[in-house]
Amino acid sequence: MNPKYPGGIAGLRTRLEAEGHKVEKKGKRYFVTDFEKQLFKKLV
């Protein structure tokens, strides 16, 4: 996730978690975990 997007990490995290994604912090960086599974579920 890029902290330069509008709303920063906090805003992105809030929106992604509202959509059902999980956000994890690894070191100084944040990652959306298993987003491929969420995409597949929504397409089916």
mmCIF entry with sequence, helices, sheets and N, C-alpha, C, O atoms, coordinates in Angstrom:
data_MODEL
# 
_entry.id   MODEL 
# 
_entity.id                         1 
_entity.type                       polymer 
_entity.pdbx_number_of_molecules   1 
# 
_entity_poly.entity_id                      1 
_entity_poly.type                           'polypeptide(L)' 
_entity_poly.nstd_linkage                   no 
_entity_poly.nstd_monomer                   no 
_entity_poly.pdbx_seq_one_letter_code       MNPKYPGGIAGLRTRLEAEGHKVEKKGKRYFVTDFEKQLFKKLV 
_entity_poly.pdbx_seq_one_letter_code_can   MNPKYPGGIAGLRTRLEAEGHKVEKKGKRYFVTDFEKQLFKKLV 
_entity_poly.pdbx_strand_id                 A 
# 
loop_
_entity_poly_seq.entity_id 
_entity_poly_seq.num 
_entity_poly_seq.mon_id 
_entity_poly_seq.hetero 
1 1  MET n 
1 2  ASN n 
1 3  PRO n 
1 4  LYS n 
1 5  TYR n 
1 6  PRO n 
1 7  GLY n 
1 8  GLY n 
1 9  ILE n 
1 10 ALA n 
1 11 GLY n 
1 12 LEU n 
1 13 ARG n 
1 14 THR n 
1 15 ARG n 
1 16 LEU n 
1 17 GLU n 
1 18 ALA n 
1 19 GLU n 
1 20 GLY n 
1 21 HIS n 
1 22 LYS n 
1 23 VAL n 
1 24 GLU n 
1 25 LYS n 
1 26 LYS n 
1 27 GLY n 
1 28 LYS n 
1 29 ARG n 
1 30 TYR n 
1 31 PHE n 
1 32 VAL n 
1 33 THR n 
1 34 ASP n 
1 35 PHE n 
1 36 GLU n 
1 37 LYS n 
1 38 GLN n 
1 39 LEU n 
1 40 PHE n 
1 41 LYS n 
1 42 LYS n 
1 43 LEU n 
1 44 VAL n 
# 
_struct_asym.id          A 
_struct_asym.entity_id   1 
# 
loop_
_struct_conf.conf_type_id 
_struct_conf.id 
_struct_conf.pdbx_PDB_helix_id 
_struct_conf.beg_label_comp_id 
_struct_conf.beg_label_asym_id 
_struct_conf.beg_label_seq_id 
_struct_conf.pdbx_beg_PDB_ins_code 
_struct_conf.end_label_comp_id 
_struct_conf.end_label_asym_id 
_struct_conf.end_label_seq_id 
_struct_conf.pdbx_end_PDB_ins_code 
_struct_conf.beg_auth_comp_id 
_struct_conf.beg_auth_asym_id 
_struct_conf.beg_auth_seq_id 
_struct_conf.end_auth_comp_id 
_struct_conf.end_auth_asym_id 
_struct_conf.end_auth_seq_id 
_struct_conf.pdbx_PDB_helix_class 
_struct_conf.details 
_struct_conf.pdbx_PDB_helix_length 
HELX_P HELX_P1 AA1 GLY A 8  ? ALA A 18 ? GLY A 8  ALA A 18 1 ? 11 
HELX_P HELX_P2 AA2 PHE A 35 ? LEU A 43 ? PHE A 35 LEU A 43 1 ? 9  
# 
_struct_conf_type.id          HELX_P 
_struct_conf_type.criteria    ? 
_struct_conf_type.reference   ? 
# 
_struct_sheet.id               AA1 
_struct_sheet.type             ? 
_struct_sheet.number_strands   2 
_struct_sheet.details          ? 
# 
_struct_sheet_order.sheet_id     AA1 
_struct_sheet_order.range_id_1   1 
_struct_sheet_order.range_id_2   2 
_struct_sheet_order.offset       ? 
_struct_sheet_order.sense        anti-parallel 
# 
loop_
_struct_sheet_range.sheet_id 
_struct_sheet_range.id 
_struct_sheet_range.beg_label_comp_id 
_struct_sheet_range.beg_label_asym_id 
_struct_sheet_range.beg_label_seq_id 
_struct_sheet_range.pdbx_beg_PDB_ins_code 
_struct_sheet_range.end_label_comp_id 
_struct_sheet_range.end_label_asym_id 
_struct_sheet_range.end_label_seq_id 
_struct_sheet_range.pdbx_end_PDB_ins_code 
_struct_sheet_range.beg_auth_comp_id 
_struct_sheet_range.beg_auth_asym_id 
_struct_sheet_range.beg_auth_seq_id 
_struct_sheet_range.end_auth_comp_id 
_struct_sheet_range.end_auth_asym_id 
_struct_sheet_range.end_auth_seq_id 
AA1 1 LYS A 22 ? LYS A 26 ? LYS A 22 LYS A 26 
AA1 2 ARG A 29 ? THR A 33 ? ARG A 29 THR A 33 
# 
loop_
_atom_site.group_PDB 
_atom_site.id 
_atom_site.type_symbol 
_atom_site.label_atom_id 
_atom_site.label_alt_id 
_atom_site.label_comp_id 
_atom_site.label_asym_id 
_atom_site.label_entity_id 
_atom_site.label_seq_id 
_atom_site.pdbx_PDB_ins_code 
_atom_site.Cartn_x 
_atom_site.Cartn_y 
_atom_site.Cartn_z 
_atom_site.occupancy 
_atom_site.B_iso_or_equiv 
_atom_site.pdbx_formal_charge 
_atom_site.auth_seq_id 
_atom_site.auth_comp_id 
_atom_site.auth_asym_id 
_atom_site.auth_atom_id 
_atom_site.pdbx_PDB_model_num 
ATOM 1   N N  . MET A 1 1  ? 0.845   -1.164  0.000   1.00 0.00 ? 1  MET A N  1 
ATOM 2   C CA . MET A 1 1  ? 0.000   0.000   0.000   1.00 0.00 ? 1  MET A CA 1 
ATOM 3   C C  . MET A 1 1  ? 0.892   1.230   0.000   1.00 0.00 ? 1  MET A C  1 
ATOM 4   O O  . MET A 1 1  ? 1.955   1.240   0.620   1.00 0.00 ? 1  MET A O  1 
ATOM 5   N N  . ASN A 1 2  ? 0.458   2.245   -0.688  1.00 0.00 ? 2  ASN A N  1 
ATOM 6   C CA . ASN A 1 2  ? 1.239   3.456   -0.841  1.00 0.00 ? 2  ASN A CA 1 
ATOM 7   C C  . ASN A 1 2  ? 0.698   4.554   0.080   1.00 0.00 ? 2  ASN A C  1 
ATOM 8   O O  . ASN A 1 2  ? -0.464  4.942   -0.038  1.00 0.00 ? 2  ASN A O  1 
ATOM 9   N N  . PRO A 1 3  ? 1.540   5.059   1.003   1.00 0.00 ? 3  PRO A N  1 
ATOM 10  C CA . PRO A 1 3  ? 1.080   6.101   1.922   1.00 0.00 ? 3  PRO A CA 1 
ATOM 11  C C  . PRO A 1 3  ? 0.793   7.436   1.239   1.00 0.00 ? 3  PRO A C  1 
ATOM 12  O O  . PRO A 1 3  ? 0.225   8.331   1.865   1.00 0.00 ? 3  PRO A O  1 
ATOM 13  N N  . LYS A 1 4  ? 1.172   7.590   -0.029  1.00 0.00 ? 4  LYS A N  1 
ATOM 14  C CA . LYS A 1 4  ? 0.946   8.847   -0.735  1.00 0.00 ? 4  LYS A CA 1 
ATOM 15  C C  . LYS A 1 4  ? -0.462  8.958   -1.320  1.00 0.00 ? 4  LYS A C  1 
ATOM 16  O O  . LYS A 1 4  ? -0.848  10.036  -1.771  1.00 0.00 ? 4  LYS A O  1 
ATOM 17  N N  . TYR A 1 5  ? -1.231  7.880   -1.323  1.00 0.00 ? 5  TYR A N  1 
ATOM 18  C CA . TYR A 1 5  ? -2.612  7.941   -1.804  1.00 0.00 ? 5  TYR A CA 1 
ATOM 19  C C  . TYR A 1 5  ? -3.440  8.799   -0.869  1.00 0.00 ? 5  TYR A C  1 
ATOM 20  O O  . TYR A 1 5  ? -3.116  8.910   0.313   1.00 0.00 ? 5  TYR A O  1 
ATOM 21  N N  . PRO A 1 6  ? -4.510  9.413   -1.377  1.00 0.00 ? 6  PRO A N  1 
ATOM 22  C CA . PRO A 1 6  ? -5.365  10.250  -0.522  1.00 0.00 ? 6  PRO A CA 1 
ATOM 23  C C  . PRO A 1 6  ? -5.880  9.467   0.693   1.00 0.00 ? 6  PRO A C  1 
ATOM 24  O O  . PRO A 1 6  ? -6.392  8.355   0.557   1.00 0.00 ? 6  PRO A O  1 
ATOM 25  N N  . GLY A 1 7  ? -5.740  10.050  1.850   1.00 0.00 ? 7  GLY A N  1 
ATOM 26  C CA . GLY A 1 7  ? -6.163  9.387   3.086   1.00 0.00 ? 7  GLY A CA 1 
ATOM 27  C C  . GLY A 1 7  ? -5.042  8.624   3.759   1.00 0.00 ? 7  GLY A C  1 
ATOM 28  O O  . GLY A 1 7  ? -5.168  8.228   4.918   1.00 0.00 ? 7  GLY A O  1 
ATOM 29  N N  . GLY A 1 8  ? -3.947  8.415   3.047   1.00 0.00 ? 8  GLY A N  1 
ATOM 30  C CA . GLY A 1 8  ? -2.808  7.704   3.617   1.00 0.00 ? 8  GLY A CA 1 
ATOM 31  C C  . GLY A 1 8  ? -3.138  6.248   3.918   1.00 0.00 ? 8  GLY A C  1 
ATOM 32  O O  . GLY A 1 8  ? -4.151  5.715   3.463   1.00 0.00 ? 8  GLY A O  1 
ATOM 33  N N  . ILE A 1 9  ? -2.268  5.621   4.688   1.00 0.00 ? 9  ILE A N  1 
ATOM 34  C CA . ILE A 1 9  ? -2.440  4.220   5.043   1.00 0.00 ? 9  ILE A CA 1 
ATOM 35  C C  . ILE A 1 9  ? -3.729  4.014   5.841   1.00 0.00 ? 9  ILE A C  1 
ATOM 36  O O  . ILE A 1 9  ? -4.452  3.046   5.605   1.00 0.00 ? 9  ILE A O  1 
ATOM 37  N N  . ALA A 1 10 ? -4.019  4.902   6.769   1.00 0.00 ? 10 ALA A N  1 
ATOM 38  C CA . ALA A 1 10 ? -5.212  4.746   7.612   1.00 0.00 ? 10 ALA A CA 1 
ATOM 39  C C  . ALA A 1 10 ? -6.486  4.750   6.779   1.00 0.00 ? 10 ALA A C  1 
ATOM 40  O O  . ALA A 1 10 ? -7.377  3.931   7.005   1.00 0.00 ? 10 ALA A O  1 
ATOM 41  N N  . GLY A 1 11 ? -6.579  5.658   5.827   1.00 0.00 ? 11 GLY A N  1 
ATOM 42  C CA . GLY A 1 11 ? -7.760  5.735   4.981   1.00 0.00 ? 11 GLY A CA 1 
ATOM 43  C C  . GLY A 1 11 ? -7.905  4.516   4.081   1.00 0.00 ? 11 GLY A C  1 
ATOM 44  O O  . GLY A 1 11 ? -9.000  3.974   3.927   1.00 0.00 ? 11 GLY A O  1 
ATOM 45  N N  . LEU A 1 12 ? -6.791  4.087   3.486   1.00 0.00 ? 12 LEU A N  1 
ATOM 46  C CA . LEU A 1 12 ? -6.831  2.901   2.629   1.00 0.00 ? 12 LEU A CA 1 
ATOM 47  C C  . LEU A 1 12 ? -7.210  1.668   3.434   1.00 0.00 ? 12 LEU A C  1 
ATOM 48  O O  . LEU A 1 12 ? -8.023  0.851   3.001   1.00 0.00 ? 12 LEU A O  1 
ATOM 49  N N  . ARG A 1 13 ? -6.612  1.545   4.609   1.00 0.00 ? 13 ARG A N  1 
ATOM 50  C CA . ARG A 1 13 ? -6.882  0.385   5.454   1.00 0.00 ? 13 ARG A CA 1 
ATOM 51  C C  . ARG A 1 13 ? -8.363  0.317   5.835   1.00 0.00 ? 13 ARG A C  1 
ATOM 52  O O  . ARG A 1 13 ? -8.969  -0.754  5.803   1.00 0.00 ? 13 ARG A O  1 
ATOM 53  N N  . THR A 1 14 ? -8.931  1.449   6.190   1.00 0.00 ? 14 THR A N  1 
ATOM 54  C CA . THR A 1 14 ? -10.342 1.499   6.567   1.00 0.00 ? 14 THR A CA 1 
ATOM 55  C C  . THR A 1 14 ? -11.233 1.048   5.414   1.00 0.00 ? 14 THR A C  1 
ATOM 56  O O  . THR A 1 14 ? -12.147 0.247   5.609   1.00 0.00 ? 14 THR A O  1 
ATOM 57  N N  . ARG A 1 15 ? -10.967 1.561   4.213   1.00 0.00 ? 15 ARG A N  1 
ATOM 58  C CA . ARG A 1 15 ? -11.789 1.209   3.056   1.00 0.00 ? 15 ARG A CA 1 
ATOM 59  C C  . ARG A 1 15 ? -11.621 -0.256  2.665   1.00 0.00 ? 15 ARG A C  1 
ATOM 60  O O  . ARG A 1 15 ? -12.599 -0.931  2.345   1.00 0.00 ? 15 ARG A O  1 
ATOM 61  N N  . LEU A 1 16 ? -10.382 -0.748  2.690   1.00 0.00 ? 16 LEU A N  1 
ATOM 62  C CA . LEU A 1 16 ? -10.149 -2.140  2.319   1.00 0.00 ? 16 LEU A CA 1 
ATOM 63  C C  . LEU A 1 16 ? -10.783 -3.106  3.318   1.00 0.00 ? 16 LEU A C  1 
ATOM 64  O O  . LEU A 1 16 ? -11.366 -4.114  2.920   1.00 0.00 ? 16 LEU A O  1 
ATOM 65  N N  . GLU A 1 17 ? -10.673 -2.806  4.610   1.00 0.00 ? 17 GLU A N  1 
ATOM 66  C CA . GLU A 1 17 ? -11.274 -3.675  5.618   1.00 0.00 ? 17 GLU A CA 1 
ATOM 67  C C  . GLU A 1 17 ? -12.794 -3.642  5.528   1.00 0.00 ? 17 GLU A C  1 
ATOM 68  O O  . GLU A 1 17 ? -13.445 -4.643  5.829   1.00 0.00 ? 17 GLU A O  1 
ATOM 69  N N  . ALA A 1 18 ? -13.369 -2.525  5.126   1.00 0.00 ? 18 ALA A N  1 
ATOM 70  C CA . ALA A 1 18 ? -14.819 -2.442  4.941   1.00 0.00 ? 18 ALA A CA 1 
ATOM 71  C C  . ALA A 1 18 ? -15.272 -3.345  3.794   1.00 0.00 ? 18 ALA A C  1 
ATOM 72  O O  . ALA A 1 18 ? -16.402 -3.835  3.794   1.00 0.00 ? 18 ALA A O  1 
ATOM 73  N N  . GLU A 1 19 ? -14.395 -3.564  2.821   1.00 0.00 ? 19 GLU A N  1 
ATOM 74  C CA . GLU A 1 19 ? -14.701 -4.447  1.699   1.00 0.00 ? 19 GLU A CA 1 
ATOM 75  C C  . GLU A 1 19 ? -14.409 -5.908  2.014   1.00 0.00 ? 19 GLU A C  1 
ATOM 76  O O  . GLU A 1 19 ? -14.684 -6.780  1.190   1.00 0.00 ? 19 GLU A O  1 
ATOM 77  N N  . GLY A 1 20 ? -13.853 -6.193  3.202   1.00 0.00 ? 20 GLY A N  1 
ATOM 78  C CA . GLY A 1 20 ? -13.598 -7.569  3.600   1.00 0.00 ? 20 GLY A CA 1 
ATOM 79  C C  . GLY A 1 20 ? -12.171 -8.037  3.431   1.00 0.00 ? 20 GLY A C  1 
ATOM 80  O O  . GLY A 1 20 ? -11.895 -9.226  3.588   1.00 0.00 ? 20 GLY A O  1 
ATOM 81  N N  . HIS A 1 21 ? -11.254 -7.139  3.115   1.00 0.00 ? 21 HIS A N  1 
ATOM 82  C CA . HIS A 1 21 ? -9.849  -7.503  2.964   1.00 0.00 ? 21 HIS A CA 1 
ATOM 83  C C  . HIS A 1 21 ? -9.140  -7.419  4.309   1.00 0.00 ? 21 HIS A C  1 
ATOM 84  O O  . HIS A 1 21 ? -9.583  -6.712  5.214   1.00 0.00 ? 21 HIS A O  1 
ATOM 85  N N  . LYS A 1 22 ? -8.028  -8.153  4.430   1.00 0.00 ? 22 LYS A N  1 
ATOM 86  C CA . LYS A 1 22 ? -7.209  -8.084  5.635   1.00 0.00 ? 22 LYS A CA 1 
ATOM 87  C C  . LYS A 1 22 ? -5.912  -7.355  5.298   1.00 0.00 ? 22 LYS A C  1 
ATOM 88  O O  . LYS A 1 22 ? -5.274  -7.641  4.284   1.00 0.00 ? 22 LYS A O  1 
ATOM 89  N N  . VAL A 1 23 ? -5.530  -6.412  6.153   1.00 0.00 ? 23 VAL A N  1 
ATOM 90  C CA . VAL A 1 23 ? -4.313  -5.633  5.956   1.00 0.00 ? 23 VAL A CA 1 
ATOM 91  C C  . VAL A 1 23 ? -3.344  -6.001  7.073   1.00 0.00 ? 23 VAL A C  1 
ATOM 92  O O  . VAL A 1 23 ? -3.695  -5.957  8.252   1.00 0.00 ? 23 VAL A O  1 
ATOM 93  N N  . GLU A 1 24 ? -2.110  -6.366  6.689   1.00 0.00 ? 24 GLU A N  1 
ATOM 94  C CA . GLU A 1 24 ? -1.087  -6.736  7.665   1.00 0.00 ? 24 GLU A CA 1 
ATOM 95  C C  . GLU A 1 24 ? 0.117   -5.821  7.536   1.00 0.00 ? 24 GLU A C  1 
ATOM 96  O O  . GLU A 1 24 ? 0.464   -5.363  6.447   1.00 0.00 ? 24 GLU A O  1 
ATOM 97  N N  . LYS A 1 25 ? 0.740   -5.569  8.667   1.00 0.00 ? 25 LYS A N  1 
ATOM 98  C CA . LYS A 1 25 ? 1.958   -4.772  8.681   1.00 0.00 ? 25 LYS A CA 1 
ATOM 99  C C  . LYS A 1 25 ? 3.144   -5.717  8.786   1.00 0.00 ? 25 LYS A C  1 
ATOM 100 O O  . LYS A 1 25 ? 3.205   -6.559  9.682   1.00 0.00 ? 25 LYS A O  1 
ATOM 101 N N  . LYS A 1 26 ? 4.085   -5.567  7.859   1.00 0.00 ? 26 LYS A N  1 
ATOM 102 C CA . LYS A 1 26 ? 5.314   -6.359  7.866   1.00 0.00 ? 26 LYS A CA 1 
ATOM 103 C C  . LYS A 1 26 ? 6.469   -5.380  7.863   1.00 0.00 ? 26 LYS A C  1 
ATOM 104 O O  . LYS A 1 26 ? 6.801   -4.793  6.833   1.00 0.00 ? 26 LYS A O  1 
ATOM 105 N N  . GLY A 1 27 ? 7.077   -5.209  9.022   1.00 0.00 ? 27 GLY A N  1 
ATOM 106 C CA . GLY A 1 27 ? 8.119   -4.202  9.152   1.00 0.00 ? 27 GLY A CA 1 
ATOM 107 C C  . GLY A 1 27 ? 7.495   -2.825  9.102   1.00 0.00 ? 27 GLY A C  1 
ATOM 108 O O  . GLY A 1 27 ? 6.589   -2.522  9.879   1.00 0.00 ? 27 GLY A O  1 
ATOM 109 N N  . LYS A 1 28 ? 7.972   -1.991  8.195   1.00 0.00 ? 28 LYS A N  1 
ATOM 110 C CA . LYS A 1 28 ? 7.419   -0.643  8.043   1.00 0.00 ? 28 LYS A CA 1 
ATOM 111 C C  . LYS A 1 28 ? 6.332   -0.583  6.980   1.00 0.00 ? 28 LYS A C  1 
ATOM 112 O O  . LYS A 1 28 ? 5.674   0.446   6.818   1.00 0.00 ? 28 LYS A O  1 
ATOM 113 N N  . ARG A 1 29 ? 6.140   -1.685  6.251   1.00 0.00 ? 29 ARG A N  1 
ATOM 114 C CA . ARG A 1 29 ? 5.217   -1.683  5.117   1.00 0.00 ? 29 ARG A CA 1 
ATOM 115 C C  . ARG A 1 29 ? 3.917   -2.406  5.448   1.00 0.00 ? 29 ARG A C  1 
ATOM 116 O O  . ARG A 1 29 ? 3.864   -3.240  6.351   1.00 0.00 ? 29 ARG A O  1 
ATOM 117 N N  . TYR A 1 30 ? 2.875   -2.070  4.701   1.00 0.00 ? 30 TYR A N  1 
ATOM 118 C CA . TYR A 1 30 ? 1.561   -2.695  4.858   1.00 0.00 ? 30 TYR A CA 1 
ATOM 119 C C  . TYR A 1 30 ? 1.218   -3.463  3.591   1.00 0.00 ? 30 TYR A C  1 
ATOM 120 O O  . TYR A 1 30 ? 1.528   -3.024  2.483   1.00 0.00 ? 30 TYR A O  1 
ATOM 121 N N  . PHE A 1 31 ? 0.575   -4.614  3.762   1.00 0.00 ? 31 PHE A N  1 
ATOM 122 C CA . PHE A 1 31 ? 0.207   -5.464  2.638   1.00 0.00 ? 31 PHE A CA 1 
ATOM 123 C C  . PHE A 1 31 ? -1.230  -5.934  2.791   1.00 0.00 ? 31 PHE A C  1 
ATOM 124 O O  . PHE A 1 31 ? -1.713  -6.133  3.906   1.00 0.00 ? 31 PHE A O  1 
ATOM 125 N N  . VAL A 1 32 ? -1.909  -6.111  1.665   1.00 0.00 ? 32 VAL A N  1 
ATOM 126 C CA . VAL A 1 32 ? -3.244  -6.690  1.656   1.00 0.00 ? 32 VAL A CA 1 
ATOM 127 C C  . VAL A 1 32 ? -3.041  -8.191  1.466   1.00 0.00 ? 32 VAL A C  1 
ATOM 128 O O  . VAL A 1 32 ? -2.492  -8.619  0.450   1.00 0.00 ? 32 VAL A O  1 
ATOM 129 N N  . THR A 1 33 ? -3.482  -8.999  2.444   1.00 0.00 ? 33 THR A N  1 
ATOM 130 C CA . THR A 1 33 ? -3.252  -10.432 2.385   1.00 0.00 ? 33 THR A CA 1 
ATOM 131 C C  . THR A 1 33 ? -4.393  -11.140 1.664   1.00 0.00 ? 33 THR A C  1 
ATOM 132 O O  . THR A 1 33 ? -5.565  -10.809 1.840   1.00 0.00 ? 33 THR A O  1 
ATOM 133 N N  . ASP A 1 34 ? -4.022  -12.113 0.857   1.00 0.00 ? 34 ASP A N  1 
ATOM 134 C CA . ASP A 1 34 ? -4.967  -12.972 0.144   1.00 0.00 ? 34 ASP A CA 1 
ATOM 135 C C  . ASP A 1 34 ? -6.020  -12.199 -0.651  1.00 0.00 ? 34 ASP A C  1 
ATOM 136 O O  . ASP A 1 34 ? -7.182  -12.603 -0.691  1.00 0.00 ? 34 ASP A O  1 
ATOM 137 N N  . PHE A 1 35 ? -5.628  -11.105 -1.275  1.00 0.00 ? 35 PHE A N  1 
ATOM 138 C CA . PHE A 1 35 ? -6.599  -10.334 -2.043  1.00 0.00 ? 35 PHE A CA 1 
ATOM 139 C C  . PHE A 1 35 ? -7.065  -11.114 -3.269  1.00 0.00 ? 35 PHE A C  1 
ATOM 140 O O  . PHE A 1 35 ? -8.151  -10.863 -3.791  1.00 0.00 ? 35 PHE A O  1 
ATOM 141 N N  . GLU A 1 36 ? -6.231  -12.080 -3.737  1.00 0.00 ? 36 GLU A N  1 
ATOM 142 C CA . GLU A 1 36 ? -6.630  -12.882 -4.885  1.00 0.00 ? 36 GLU A CA 1 
ATOM 143 C C  . GLU A 1 36 ? -7.880  -13.704 -4.560  1.00 0.00 ? 36 GLU A C  1 
ATOM 144 O O  . GLU A 1 36 ? -8.758  -13.858 -5.410  1.00 0.00 ? 36 GLU A O  1 
ATOM 145 N N  . LYS A 1 37 ? -7.964  -14.225 -3.352  1.00 0.00 ? 37 LYS A N  1 
ATOM 146 C CA . LYS A 1 37 ? -9.126  -15.013 -2.949  1.00 0.00 ? 37 LYS A CA 1 
ATOM 147 C C  . LYS A 1 37 ? -10.378 -14.146 -2.924  1.00 0.00 ? 37 LYS A C  1 
ATOM 148 O O  . LYS A 1 37 ? -11.451 -14.614 -3.305  1.00 0.00 ? 37 LYS A O  1 
ATOM 149 N N  . GLN A 1 38 ? -10.269 -12.907 -2.489  1.00 0.00 ? 38 GLN A N  1 
ATOM 150 C CA . GLN A 1 38 ? -11.407 -12.000 -2.449  1.00 0.00 ? 38 GLN A CA 1 
ATOM 151 C C  . GLN A 1 38 ? -11.872 -11.674 -3.866  1.00 0.00 ? 38 GLN A C  1 
ATOM 152 O O  . GLN A 1 38 ? -13.073 -11.581 -4.116  1.00 0.00 ? 38 GLN A O  1 
ATOM 153 N N  . LEU A 1 39 ? -10.940 -11.501 -4.785  1.00 0.00 ? 39 LEU A N  1 
ATOM 154 C CA . LEU A 1 39 ? -11.303 -11.220 -6.179  1.00 0.00 ? 39 LEU A CA 1 
ATOM 155 C C  . LEU A 1 39 ? -12.055 -12.390 -6.775  1.00 0.00 ? 39 LEU A C  1 
ATOM 156 O O  . LEU A 1 39 ? -13.046 -12.208 -7.481  1.00 0.00 ? 39 LEU A O  1 
ATOM 157 N N  . PHE A 1 40 ? -11.582 -13.590 -6.490  1.00 0.00 ? 40 PHE A N  1 
ATOM 158 C CA . PHE A 1 40 ? -12.201 -14.786 -7.042  1.00 0.00 ? 40 PHE A CA 1 
ATOM 159 C C  . PHE A 1 40 ? -13.605 -14.959 -6.500  1.00 0.00 ? 40 PHE A C  1 
ATOM 160 O O  . PHE A 1 40 ? -14.511 -15.308 -7.257  1.00 0.00 ? 40 PHE A O  1 
ATOM 161 N N  . LYS A 1 41 ? -13.812 -14.727 -5.219  1.00 0.00 ? 41 LYS A N  1 
ATOM 162 C CA . LYS A 1 41 ? -15.125 -14.872 -4.624  1.00 0.00 ? 41 LYS A CA 1 
ATOM 163 C C  . LYS A 1 41 ? -16.127 -13.896 -5.234  1.00 0.00 ? 41 LYS A C  1 
ATOM 164 O O  . LYS A 1 41 ? -17.288 -14.250 -5.436  1.00 0.00 ? 41 LYS A O  1 
ATOM 165 N N  . LYS A 1 42 ? -15.700 -12.699 -5.522  1.00 0.00 ? 42 LYS A N  1 
ATOM 166 C CA . LYS A 1 42 ? -16.598 -11.684 -6.044  1.00 0.00 ? 42 LYS A CA 1 
ATOM 167 C C  . LYS A 1 42 ? -16.955 -11.953 -7.507  1.00 0.00 ? 42 LYS A C  1 
ATOM 168 O O  . LYS A 1 42 ? -18.031 -11.559 -7.956  1.00 0.00 ? 42 LYS A O  1 
ATOM 169 N N  . LEU A 1 43 ? -16.078 -12.612 -8.252  1.00 0.00 ? 43 LEU A N  1 
ATOM 170 C CA . LEU A 1 43 ? -16.334 -12.878 -9.651  1.00 0.00 ? 43 LEU A CA 1 
ATOM 171 C C  . LEU A 1 43 ? -17.254 -14.075 -9.860  1.00 0.00 ? 43 LEU A C  1 
ATOM 172 O O  . LEU A 1 43 ? -17.922 -14.179 -10.888 1.00 0.00 ? 43 LEU A O  1 
ATOM 173 N N  . VAL A 1 44 ? -17.285 -14.960 -8.901  1.00 0.00 ? 44 VAL A N  1 
ATOM 174 C CA . VAL A 1 44 ? -18.075 -16.194 -9.063  1.00 0.00 ? 44 VAL A CA 1 
ATOM 175 C C  . VAL A 1 44 ? -19.502 -15.991 -8.713  1.00 0.00 ? 44 VAL A C  1 
ATOM 176 O O  . VAL A 1 44 ? -20.297 -16.927 -8.795  1.00 0.00 ? 44 VAL A O  1 
# 
